[in-house]
Amino acid sequence: MAELSRVQDEFARRRVRLLGVCVGNREEHSAFVKDVEERFGVEVSFEVIPDEGREVSERLGVIHPRMRGTGEGRHSVRSVIVCTPVEEGAEGSGRRVELILHYPPHIGRDVGELLRCMDALIRSNADDGIGTPANWREGDDVVILPAVGDDEARARYGSMMPTSFGDVASYIRVIPDPGLPSERTASSS
């Protein structure tokens, strides 16, 4: 929680909203958040919802079966669940789970990896023909997804496409990042 608080501006810059769900009651939560703020010199400004009866944690399957908890029950896993935003007029809940990362209670999160994942999700969701390879960072080359045929890829990404992919498999078509669609439109005007 402290590390997420330290970089919450980075999440906000990406238009990512943080929300915590922790087992325990409201009083325990208030004391825990206050302790984190005092010990680590941070301000936890994102909402932290108490899950006193562990209904949410159980439903999401994030109670670690082998770790003894404090008080009643088990520790929750430090899980990160990334959902798409609610879209106006969307059927159902309007959200889709995009990414789930589970960290057992004895292993801390890698906040840099969470930010990298947010960048990759933003990148790939902005252009359904693009994916990101392993270890991708903002500005690195991207991959044209297999669902996009070569002709469509040439129409979409033009001069960025090599004339041939040589010995590389058809599902590994690496190109320089063409930028987000809104950036391409702005630069061509």
Backbone as ProteinMPNN parsed JSONL, in Angstrom:
{"seq_chain_A": "MAELSRVQDEFARRRVRLLGVCVGNREEHSAFVKDVEERFGVEVSFEVIPDEGREVSERLGVIHPRMRGTGEGRHSVRSVIVCTPVEEGAEGSGRRVELILHYPPHIGRDVGELLRCMDALIRSNADDGIGTPANWREGDDVVILPAVGDDEARARYGSMMPTSFGDVASYIRVIPDPGLPSERTASSS", "coords_chain_A": {"N_chain_A": [[0.833, -1.193, 0.0], [1.986, 1.2, 0.729], [3.931, 1.637, -1.264], [2.329, 1.798, -3.538], [0.988, 4.117, -2.881], [3.106, 5.939, -2.979], [3.555, 6.184, -5.695], [1.15, 6.932, -6.765], [0.466, 9.157, -8.285], [1.596, 8.562, -10.73], [-0.044, 6.486, -11.579], [-2.431, 7.927, -11.753], [-1.755, 9.719, -13.785], [-1.879, 8.011, -15.908], [-4.509, 7.645, -16.026], [-5.558, 5.693, -14.357], [-7.38, 4.27, -11.841], [-6.901, 3.65, -8.487], [-7.928, 1.238, -6.093], [-8.411, -0.149, -3.006], [-9.015, -3.272, -1.419], [-9.434, -4.76, 1.571], [-9.199, -7.382, 4.005], [-11.022, -7.277, 7.04], [-12.45, -4.987, 9.492], [-13.952, -1.645, 9.404], [-12.743, 0.001, 11.389], [-10.295, -1.34, 11.861], [-9.203, -1.006, 9.37], [-8.931, 1.778, 9.167], [-7.022, 2.186, 11.193], [-4.911, 0.67, 10.132], [-4.341, 1.981, 7.666], [-3.611, 4.491, 8.661], [-1.334, 3.755, 10.113], [0.349, 2.846, 8.025], [0.662, 5.26, 6.623], [1.999, 6.835, 8.568], [4.326, 5.304, 9.186], [5.633, 5.069, 6.723], [5.647, 7.546, 5.596], [3.765, 8.49, 3.703], [0.792, 9.445, 1.863], [-2.201, 7.874, 1.806], [-4.334, 8.129, -0.557], [-6.163, 6.878, -2.084], [-9.198, 4.983, -2.239], [-9.913, 2.594, 0.279], [-11.493, -0.288, 0.819], [-13.249, -1.953, 3.355], [-13.407, -5.463, 3.94], [-14.906, -7.073, 5.81], [-16.343, -9.471, 6.342], [-15.087, -11.075, 4.577], [-16.276, -11.618, 2.148], [-15.957, -10.479, -0.426], [-13.234, -10.997, -0.911], [-13.191, -13.808, -0.751], [-14.928, -14.419, -2.857], [-13.467, -13.463, -5.023], [-11.405, -15.199, -4.877], [-8.999, -14.771, -3.458], [-7.921, -15.452, -1.007], [-5.279, -16.742, 0.646], [-4.549, -20.13, 0.782], [-2.648, -21.456, 2.397], [-1.508, -19.77, 4.224], [-1.468, -18.653, 7.498], [-3.669, -16.417, 8.989], [-4.163, -13.274, 10.721], [-6.103, -13.044, 13.632], [-9.308, -14.173, 12.803], [-9.385, -16.612, 10.269], [-7.681, -16.524, 7.063], [-4.769, -14.992, 5.518], [-5.147, -12.555, 2.965], [-4.275, -12.781, -0.466], [-1.93, -10.682, -2.056], [-3.344, -9.218, -4.41], [-3.689, -7.963, -7.714], [-6.063, -6.659, -9.675], [-7.021, -5.763, -12.757], [-9.356, -3.889, -14.403], [-11.309, -2.92, -17.246], [-12.522, 0.409, -17.907], [-15.883, 1.491, -17.032], [-18.067, 1.577, -19.679], [-20.165, 3.853, -21.329], [-23.453, 2.888, -22.029], [-22.775, 0.234, -22.315], [-23.408, -3.266, -22.362], [-24.415, -5.456, -19.68], [-22.147, -5.453, -16.935], [-20.344, -3.73, -17.992], [-17.653, -3.806, -17.619], [-14.477, -5.382, -18.066], [-12.262, -7.902, -17.11], [-8.893, -7.38, -17.373], [-6.333, -8.021, -16.526], [-4.737, -10.043, -14.111], [-2.803, -10.246, -11.297], [-1.248, -12.144, -8.867], [0.202, -11.997, -5.734], [1.759, -13.835, -3.271], [1.24, -13.593, 0.323], [3.77, -13.279, 1.473], [5.425, -12.108, -0.382], [6.266, -9.094, -1.802], [4.657, -6.638, -3.938], [5.649, -5.679, -7.274], [5.879, -2.609, -8.096], [6.853, -1.138, -10.238], [6.554, -3.012, -12.304], [3.787, -3.169, -12.319], [3.135, -0.615, -13.29], [4.355, -0.812, -15.805], [2.744, -2.802, -16.911], [0.305, -1.403, -16.982], [0.95, 0.569, -18.888], [1.374, -1.105, -21.115], [-1.184, -2.254, -21.4], [-2.709, 0.051, -21.915], [-1.508, 0.788, -24.312], [-1.997, -1.464, -26.03], [-4.8, -1.637, -25.906], [-5.544, 0.704, -27.125], [-5.125, 0.304, -29.781], [-6.267, -2.226, -31.528], [-4.789, -3.918, -33.113], [-2.259, -4.173, -32.231], [0.222, -5.558, -30.103], [2.263, -6.136, -27.185], [5.612, -7.13, -26.75], [7.559, -9.413, -24.642], [9.03, -7.926, -21.788], [8.552, -5.348, -22.679], [8.687, -1.832, -22.879], [7.402, 1.509, -22.639], [7.568, 3.109, -25.739], [9.212, 1.224, -26.916], [9.66, -1.202, -29.601], [6.757, -2.742, -31.082], [4.399, -5.481, -31.488], [2.683, -6.768, -34.251], [-0.432, -8.137, -34.029], [-1.408, -11.611, -34.521], [-4.034, -11.863, -35.551], [-4.322, -9.838, -37.366], [-4.008, -9.582, -40.695], [-1.336, -9.6, -43.208], [-1.894, -7.821, -45.368], [-3.862, -6.115, -44.283], [-2.342, -5.122, -42.179], [-0.348, -3.72, -43.582], [-1.958, -1.746, -44.693], [-2.788, -0.451, -42.37], [-0.432, 0.273, -40.99], [1.382, 1.066, -42.818], [4.347, 2.445, -44.04], [5.886, 1.561, -41.955], [5.911, -1.108, -41.988], [7.941, -3.86, -42.776], [9.169, -4.935, -45.992], [9.322, -7.627, -46.166], [9.156, -10.353, -43.895], [11.073, -12.178, -43.689], [12.798, -14.837, -42.192], [11.39, -14.805, -39.87], [8.637, -15.895, -37.949], [5.186, -15.784, -39.028], [3.577, -14.89, -37.006], [5.133, -13.277, -35.508], [5.621, -10.266, -35.935], [7.356, -7.58, -35.861], [7.36, -4.124, -35.33], [8.304, -0.64, -35.352], [6.906, 1.278, -32.691], [3.933, 2.649, -33.665], [2.712, 4.687, -32.347], [-0.044, 5.964, -30.386], [-3.382, 5.768, -31.701], [-4.678, 8.316, -31.556], [-2.473, 9.992, -31.388], [-1.276, 9.524, -33.873], [-3.194, 10.583, -35.615], [-3.175, 13.281, -34.842], [-0.524, 14.019, -35.504], [-0.538, 13.747, -38.247], [-2.109, 15.781, -39.131]], "CA_chain_A": [[0.0, 0.0, 0.0], [2.87, 2.367, 0.798], [4.557, 1.868, -2.571], [1.274, 2.283, -4.438], [0.754, 5.519, -2.509], [4.244, 6.746, -3.447], [3.501, 6.407, -7.15], [-0.24, 7.063, -7.208], [0.408, 10.171, -9.338], [1.904, 7.875, -11.984], [-1.276, 5.8, -11.987], [-3.389, 8.976, -12.13], [-1.331, 10.226, -15.095], [-2.333, 7.016, -16.882], [-5.963, 7.584, -15.829], [-5.834, 4.443, -13.665], [-7.901, 4.53, -10.494], [-6.556, 2.631, -7.501], [-8.954, 0.921, -5.11], [-7.968, -1.245, -2.156], [-9.989, -4.09, -0.693], [-8.673, -5.482, 2.591], [-10.009, -8.072, 5.005], [-11.073, -6.549, 8.3], [-13.542, -4.021, 9.616], [-13.621, -0.238, 9.12], [-11.804, 0.514, 12.391], [-8.99, -1.948, 11.57], [-8.71, -0.353, 8.153], [-8.488, 3.138, 9.491], [-5.77, 2.065, 11.942], [-3.884, 0.159, 9.216], [-3.992, 3.058, 6.734], [-2.892, 5.496, 9.444], [-0.013, 3.193, 10.405], [1.125, 2.884, 6.767], [0.999, 6.664, 6.355], [2.998, 7.301, 9.537], [5.583, 4.547, 9.072], [6.288, 5.213, 5.426], [5.611, 8.942, 5.173], [2.964, 8.62, 2.484], [-0.632, 9.694, 2.05], [-3.022, 6.917, 1.066], [-5.495, 8.928, -0.965], [-7.142, 6.069, -2.81], [-10.165, 4.363, -1.348], [-9.642, 1.242, 0.774], [-12.793, -0.807, 1.246], [-13.132, -3.092, 4.267], [-14.083, -6.704, 3.567], [-14.933, -7.683, 7.144], [-16.794, -10.865, 6.262], [-14.26, -11.714, 3.532], [-17.118, -12.032, 1.028], [-15.333, -10.061, -1.688], [-11.973, -11.733, -1.05], [-13.523, -15.205, -1.052], [-15.527, -14.477, -4.2], [-12.387, -13.264, -5.987], [-10.44, -16.281, -4.719], [-7.701, -14.213, -3.102], [-7.498, -15.843, 0.336], [-4.204, -17.716, 0.47], [-4.958, -21.302, 1.557], [-1.62, -22.002, 3.274], [-0.965, -18.761, 5.134], [-2.316, -18.343, 8.643], [-3.923, -14.989, 9.116], [-4.329, -12.755, 12.064], [-7.515, -13.15, 14.01], [-10.03, -15.281, 12.178], [-9.208, -16.844, 8.839], [-6.411, -16.544, 6.347], [-4.318, -13.77, 4.853], [-5.491, -12.437, 1.554], [-3.163, -12.657, -1.393], [-1.821, -9.31, -2.567], [-3.762, -9.358, -5.8], [-3.961, -6.792, -8.528], [-7.05, -7.003, -10.694], [-7.2, -4.589, -13.608], [-10.576, -3.95, -15.207], [-11.532, -1.797, -18.138], [-13.505, 1.351, -17.349], [-17.281, 1.315, -17.42], [-18.366, 2.325, -20.896], [-21.568, 4.252, -21.421], [-24.269, 2.08, -22.92], [-22.284, -1.139, -22.417], [-24.285, -4.277, -21.777], [-23.862, -6.088, -18.483], [-21.489, -4.542, -15.997], [-19.549, -2.767, -18.735], [-16.238, -3.975, -17.293], [-13.829, -6.616, -18.46], [-10.993, -8.117, -16.425], [-7.801, -7.337, -18.338], [-5.086, -8.536, -15.98], [-4.751, -10.433, -12.709], [-1.509, -10.625, -10.747], [-1.359, -12.554, -7.469], [1.441, -12.085, -4.972], [1.467, -14.415, -1.963], [1.437, -12.606, 1.388], [5.172, -13.127, 1.848], [6.172, -11.494, -1.486], [5.713, -7.777, -2.115], [4.377, -6.296, -5.335], [6.628, -4.918, -8.038], [5.085, -1.483, -8.576], [7.348, -0.828, -11.587], [5.908, -3.952, -13.217], [2.378, -2.773, -12.442], [3.096, 0.541, -14.196], [4.667, -1.328, -17.143], [1.533, -3.475, -17.385], [-0.678, -0.373, -17.33], [1.382, 1.145, -20.168], [1.134, -2.095, -22.166], [-2.629, -2.348, -21.61], [-3.142, 1.281, -22.582], [-0.997, 0.723, -25.684], [-2.682, -2.473, -26.834], [-6.234, -1.331, -25.987], [-5.741, 1.853, -28.011], [-5.028, -0.17, -31.165], [-6.492, -3.66, -31.384], [-3.872, -4.68, -33.956], [-0.927, -4.109, -31.631], [0.516, -6.199, -28.824], [3.588, -5.774, -26.682], [6.412, -8.329, -26.463], [8.133, -9.549, -23.299], [9.898, -6.851, -21.295], [8.245, -4.11, -23.4], [8.577, -0.56, -22.165], [6.849, 2.573, -23.475], [8.491, 3.563, -26.778], [9.859, 0.081, -27.567], [8.949, -1.803, -30.732], [5.544, -3.49, -30.752], [4.137, -6.645, -32.319], [1.378, -6.801, -34.912], [-1.068, -9.372, -33.584], [-1.68, -12.579, -35.585], [-5.372, -11.679, -36.135], [-4.219, -8.818, -38.414], [-3.289, -10.118, -41.856], [-0.291, -8.725, -43.746], [-2.481, -6.741, -46.171], [-4.467, -5.156, -43.353], [-1.247, -4.487, -41.44], [0.269, -2.73, -44.471], [-2.895, -0.631, -44.803], [-2.854, 0.263, -41.096], [0.848, 0.759, -40.479], [2.113, 1.595, -43.97], [5.791, 2.375, -44.249], [6.551, 0.9, -40.827], [5.951, -2.537, -42.273], [9.017, -4.286, -43.663], [8.655, -5.558, -47.213], [9.257, -9.063, -45.902], [9.535, -10.685, -42.532], [12.165, -13.139, -43.77], [12.668, -16.109, -41.487], [10.588, -14.654, -38.664], [7.315, -16.489, -38.108], [4.141, -14.819, -39.362], [2.964, -14.347, -35.794], [6.094, -12.374, -34.862], [5.862, -9.149, -36.852], [7.777, -6.488, -34.995], [7.492, -2.828, -35.997], [8.425, 0.465, -34.384], [5.602, 1.675, -32.164], [3.391, 3.745, -34.481], [2.05, 5.673, -31.484], [-1.469, 5.741, -30.182], [-4.149, 6.295, -32.84], [-4.915, 9.757, -31.416], [-1.205, 10.657, -31.695], [-1.054, 9.439, -35.328], [-4.116, 11.524, -36.245], [-2.706, 14.632, -34.556], [0.723, 14.301, -36.21], [-0.755, 13.802, -39.685], [-2.89, 16.97, -39.489]], "C_chain_A": [[0.877, 1.256, 0.0], [3.469, 2.664, -0.572], [3.532, 2.343, -3.598], [0.978, 3.751, -4.152], [1.86, 6.429, -3.02], [4.132, 7.096, -4.934], [2.073, 6.603, -7.659], [-0.404, 8.147, -8.272], [0.711, 9.56, -10.706], [0.691, 7.101, -12.495], [-2.303, 6.822, -12.468], [-3.042, 9.544, -13.509], [-1.794, 9.292, -16.217], [-3.856, 6.842, -16.842], [-6.399, 6.232, -15.253], [-6.249, 4.792, -12.246], [-7.552, 3.357, -9.594], [-7.705, 2.464, -6.516], [-8.441, -0.267, -4.317], [-9.14, -1.961, -1.54], [-9.172, -4.925, 0.279], [-9.613, -6.173, 3.557], [-9.927, -7.284, 6.315], [-12.22, -5.563, 8.321], [-13.038, -2.592, 9.397], [-12.596, 0.326, 10.106], [-10.398, -0.034, 12.154], [-8.361, -1.289, 10.346], [-8.168, 1.033, 8.436], [-7.154, 3.108, 10.221], [-4.633, 1.608, 11.028], [-3.415, 1.261, 8.265], [-3.188, 4.129, 7.467], [-1.471, 5.016, 9.747], [0.885, 3.232, 9.164], [1.571, 4.317, 6.493], [2.106, 7.155, 7.283], [4.343, 6.606, 9.36], [6.354, 4.852, 7.796], [6.247, 6.634, 4.875], [4.882, 9.172, 3.869], [1.548, 9.029, 2.86], [-1.389, 8.701, 1.181], [-4.293, 7.659, 0.677], [-6.462, 8.148, -1.841], [-8.026, 5.349, -1.792], [-9.724, 2.946, -0.978], [-10.937, 0.741, 1.405], [-12.589, -1.985, 2.196], [-13.947, -4.279, 3.766], [-14.154, -7.573, 4.822], [-15.328, -9.154, 7.1], [-16.046, -11.681, 5.221], [-15.08, -12.187, 2.332], [-16.461, -11.702, -0.308], [-14.068, -10.875, -1.935], [-12.222, -13.196, -1.402], [-14.055, -15.338, -2.481], [-14.466, -14.318, -5.292], [-11.316, -14.347, -5.887], [-9.06, -15.804, -4.303], [-7.325, -14.446, -1.631], [-6.478, -16.963, 0.155], [-4.47, -18.929, 1.357], [-3.924, -21.79, 2.574], [-1.06, -21.008, 4.278], [-1.95, -18.518, 6.268], [-2.475, -16.843, 8.754], [-3.926, -14.542, 10.558], [-5.802, -12.856, 12.392], [-8.144, -14.365, 13.37], [-9.621, -15.409, 10.718], [-7.789, -16.741, 8.337], [-6.051, -15.17, 5.822], [-4.874, -13.73, 3.442], [-4.195, -12.352, 0.761], [-3.115, -11.193, -1.81], [-2.103, -9.387, -4.064], [-3.964, -8.0, -6.442], [-4.908, -7.268, -9.619], [-7.324, -5.726, -11.474], [-8.419, -4.824, -14.482], [-10.63, -2.749, -16.137], [-12.522, -0.847, -17.485], [-14.915, 0.994, -17.781], [-17.536, 2.187, -18.637], [-19.851, 2.639, -20.93], [-22.287, 3.361, -22.419], [-23.814, 0.644, -23.057], [-23.269, -2.09, -21.763], [-23.61, -4.895, -20.562], [-23.218, -5.056, -17.591], [-20.669, -3.489, -16.724], [-18.069, -2.859, -18.437], [-15.759, -5.338, -17.769], [-12.543, -6.732, -17.646], [-9.913, -8.213, -17.494], [-6.552, -8.044, -17.839], [-5.303, -8.904, -14.52], [-3.333, -10.854, -12.337], [-1.725, -10.983, -9.283], [0.041, -12.641, -6.863], [1.096, -12.736, -3.64], [1.811, -13.415, -0.861], [2.896, -12.336, 1.744], [6.035, -12.549, 0.729], [5.498, -10.179, -1.846], [5.505, -7.579, -3.612], [5.578, -5.602, -5.961], [5.85, -3.781, -8.7], [5.548, -1.038, -9.959], [6.721, -1.736, -12.629], [4.429, -3.607, -13.393], [2.244, -1.591, -13.404], [3.394, 0.11, -15.631], [3.444, -2.02, -17.736], [0.454, -2.468, -17.77], [-0.328, 0.247, -18.679], [1.086, 0.186, -21.315], [-0.362, -2.247, -22.451], [-3.172, -1.117, -22.328], [-2.742, 1.221, -24.047], [-1.812, -0.236, -26.529], [-4.186, -2.221, -26.934], [-6.522, -0.161, -26.919], [-5.722, 1.44, -29.479], [-5.117, -1.681, -31.115], [-5.623, -4.522, -32.29], [-2.489, -4.819, -33.363], [-0.884, -4.871, -30.314], [1.906, -5.774, -28.388], [4.352, -7.053, -26.348], [6.907, -8.337, -25.02], [9.066, -8.382, -23.011], [9.667, -5.507, -21.983], [8.171, -2.945, -22.433], [8.058, 0.481, -23.155], [7.917, 3.076, -24.448], [9.22, 2.438, -27.487], [9.038, -0.364, -28.772], [7.752, -2.605, -30.228], [5.387, -4.64, -31.741], [2.769, -6.475, -32.964], [0.769, -8.153, -34.591], [-1.409, -10.292, -34.753], [-3.038, -12.403, -36.262], [-5.366, -10.65, -37.269], [-3.385, -9.404, -39.545], [-2.279, -9.113, -42.385], [-0.864, -7.562, -44.542], [-3.111, -5.675, -45.277], [-3.38, -4.405, -42.577], [-0.572, -3.423, -42.298], [-0.641, -1.506, -44.625], [-2.902, 0.208, -43.521], [-1.548, 0.946, -40.721], [1.826, 1.166, -41.57], [3.6, 1.357, -43.989], [6.539, 1.732, -43.082], [6.718, -0.591, -41.073], [7.15, -2.85, -43.144], [8.425, -4.935, -44.907], [8.53, -7.056, -47.043], [9.681, -9.3, -44.465], [10.606, -11.769, -42.508], [11.862, -14.429, -43.033], [11.822, -16.015, -40.226], [9.197, -15.204, -38.928], [6.265, -15.407, -38.34], [3.479, -14.215, -38.129], [3.933, -13.454, -35.014], [6.456, -11.296, -35.872], [6.103, -7.913, -35.999], [7.933, -5.222, -35.83], [7.774, -1.764, -34.941], [7.018, 0.85, -33.919], [5.078, 2.846, -32.994], [2.748, 4.854, -33.651], [0.584, 5.329, -31.348], [-2.234, 6.338, -31.349], [-4.393, 7.803, -32.746], [-3.64, 10.546, -31.729], [-0.933, 10.648, -33.196], [-1.927, 10.425, -36.055], [-3.62, 12.95, -36.053], [-1.451, 14.983, -35.35], [0.528, 14.374, -37.723], [-1.568, 15.025, -40.105], [-2.013, 18.167, -39.7]], "O_chain_A": [[0.549, 2.25, -0.648], [3.509, 3.82, -0.993], [3.836, 3.195, -4.433], [0.745, 4.535, -5.072], [1.598, 7.554, -3.445], [4.558, 8.166, -5.368], [1.816, 6.456, -8.854], [-1.325, 8.067, -9.085], [0.153, 9.984, -11.718], [0.431, 7.064, -13.698], [-2.97, 6.604, -13.479], [-3.936, 9.82, -14.309], [-2.066, 9.734, -17.334], [-4.413, 5.995, -17.54], [-7.452, 5.699, -15.604], [-5.549, 5.52, -11.541], [-7.869, 2.208, -9.903], [-8.37, 3.434, -6.152], [-8.073, -1.288, -4.899], [-10.141, -1.342, -1.178], [-8.316, -5.707, -0.135], [-10.676, -5.652, 3.895], [-8.892, -6.704, 6.645], [-12.879, -5.329, 7.307], [-11.84, -2.367, 9.227], [-11.682, 1.047, 9.705], [-9.419, 0.709, 12.234], [-7.154, -1.05, 10.296], [-7.079, 1.399, 7.993], [-6.257, 3.895, 9.919], [-3.513, 2.107, 11.139], [-2.212, 1.448, 8.083], [-2.188, 4.619, 6.942], [-0.517, 5.787, 9.646], [2.053, 3.611, 9.255], [2.733, 4.555, 6.166], [3.044, 7.816, 6.837], [5.386, 7.259, 9.382], [7.584, 4.886, 7.798], [6.767, 6.889, 3.788], [5.325, 9.953, 3.027], [1.157, 8.967, 4.026], [-1.234, 8.691, -0.04], [-5.213, 7.798, 1.482], [-7.469, 8.692, -2.294], [-7.639, 5.141, -0.642], [-9.225, 2.2, -1.82], [-11.409, 1.287, 2.403], [-11.843, -2.913, 1.882], [-15.044, -4.112, 3.232], [-13.557, -8.647, 4.895], [-14.703, -9.986, 7.759], [-16.35, -12.855, 5.014], [-14.637, -13.056, 1.582], [-16.414, -12.538, -1.21], [-13.854, -11.382, -3.036], [-11.536, -13.756, -2.257], [-13.677, -16.251, -3.215], [-14.547, -14.948, -6.346], [-10.416, -14.405, -6.725], [-8.054, -16.362, -4.741], [-6.503, -13.716, -1.079], [-6.785, -18.005, -0.423], [-4.604, -18.777, 2.571], [-4.29, -22.478, 3.527], [-0.22, -21.371, 5.101], [-3.119, -18.216, 6.033], [-1.506, -16.094, 8.623], [-3.72, -15.329, 11.482], [-6.649, -12.76, 11.504], [-7.577, -15.457, 13.393], [-9.525, -14.406, 10.01], [-6.827, -16.858, 9.096], [-6.907, -14.294, 5.693], [-5.047, -14.769, 2.805], [-3.162, -11.909, 1.263], [-4.154, -10.539, -1.904], [-1.198, -9.597, -4.871], [-4.355, -7.029, -5.794], [-4.583, -8.173, -10.388], [-7.799, -4.735, -10.92], [-8.507, -5.818, -15.203], [-10.065, -1.694, -15.845], [-13.282, -1.251, -16.604], [-15.117, 0.288, -18.769], [-17.255, 3.386, -18.627], [-20.686, 1.796, -20.602], [-21.79, 3.111, -23.518], [-24.398, -0.109, -23.836], [-23.885, -1.769, -20.746], [-22.386, -4.86, -20.432], [-23.683, -3.919, -17.5], [-20.33, -2.461, -16.139], [-17.293, -2.058, -18.959], [-16.522, -6.3, -17.861], [-11.812, -5.752, -17.509], [-10.007, -9.029, -18.411], [-5.795, -8.605, -18.63], [-5.966, -8.178, -13.779], [-2.74, -11.715, -12.987], [-2.323, -10.208, -8.537], [0.938, -13.278, -7.416], [0.219, -12.239, -2.934], [2.589, -12.49, -1.088], [3.217, -11.267, 2.264], [7.257, -12.499, 0.868], [4.307, -10.147, -2.157], [6.106, -8.268, -4.436], [6.41, -5.017, -5.268], [5.234, -3.975, -9.748], [4.731, -0.604, -10.772], [6.389, -1.284, -13.724], [3.884, -3.739, -14.488], [1.34, -1.57, -14.238], [2.766, 0.6, -16.569], [3.139, -1.851, -18.917], [-0.237, -2.655, -18.772], [-1.205, 0.433, -19.523], [0.603, 0.605, -22.367], [-0.764, -2.357, -23.609], [-3.993, -1.231, -23.238], [-3.534, 1.56, -24.926], [-2.27, 0.121, -27.614], [-4.792, -2.559, -27.95], [-7.629, -0.048, -27.446], [-6.25, 2.156, -30.329], [-4.167, -2.352, -30.711], [-5.715, -5.748, -32.236], [-1.636, -5.506, -33.925], [-1.825, -4.833, -29.522], [2.635, -5.127, -29.141], [3.797, -7.961, -25.73], [6.695, -7.381, -24.274], [9.795, -7.918, -23.887], [10.508, -4.614, -21.877], [7.66, -3.064, -21.319], [8.253, 0.35, -24.364], [9.025, 3.425, -24.041], [9.794, 2.658, -28.554], [7.887, 0.036, -28.945], [7.741, -3.083, -29.093], [6.144, -4.756, -32.704], [1.808, -6.084, -32.301], [1.377, -9.192, -34.847], [-1.672, -9.815, -35.858], [-3.185, -12.756, -37.432], [-6.313, -10.598, -38.053], [-2.2, -9.687, -39.372], [-2.343, -7.927, -42.064], [-0.386, -6.434, -44.418], [-2.915, -4.478, -45.491], [-3.489, -3.2, -42.35], [-0.257, -2.34, -41.804], [-0.163, -0.373, -44.683], [-3.008, 1.433, -43.579], [-1.55, 2.061, -40.198], [2.957, 1.56, -41.287], [4.063, 0.217, -43.958], [7.715, 1.393, -43.218], [7.552, -1.25, -40.452], [7.365, -2.181, -44.155], [7.298, -5.43, -44.874], [7.713, -7.691, -47.711], [10.466, -8.54, -43.898], [11.004, -12.229, -41.438], [10.808, -15.037, -43.221], [11.56, -17.029, -39.578], [8.64, -15.003, -40.008], [6.426, -14.265, -37.91], [2.883, -13.14, -38.208], [3.571, -12.931, -33.96], [7.464, -11.394, -36.572], [5.171, -7.293, -35.488], [8.552, -5.237, -36.894], [7.504, -1.977, -33.759], [6.057, 0.752, -34.683], [5.696, 3.91, -33.03], [2.29, 5.854, -34.204], [0.044, 4.513, -32.095], [-1.783, 7.32, -31.938], [-4.321, 8.498, -33.759], [-3.715, 11.646, -32.276], [-0.424, 11.627, -33.743], [-1.48, 11.053, -37.014], [-3.64, 13.746, -36.992], [-1.314, 16.112, -35.82], [1.335, 14.993, -38.417], [-1.71, 15.288, -41.299], [-2.511, 19.251, -40.007]]}, "name": "protein", "num_of_chains": 1, "seq": "MAELSRVQDEFARRRVRLLGVCVGNREEHSAFVKDVEERFGVEVSFEVIPDEGREVSERLGVIHPRMRGTGEGRHSVRSVIVCTPVEEGAEGSGRRVELILHYPPHIGRDVGELLRCMDALIRSNADDGIGTPANWREGDDVVILPAVGDDEARARYGSMMPTSFGDVASYIRVIPDPGLPSERTASSS"}
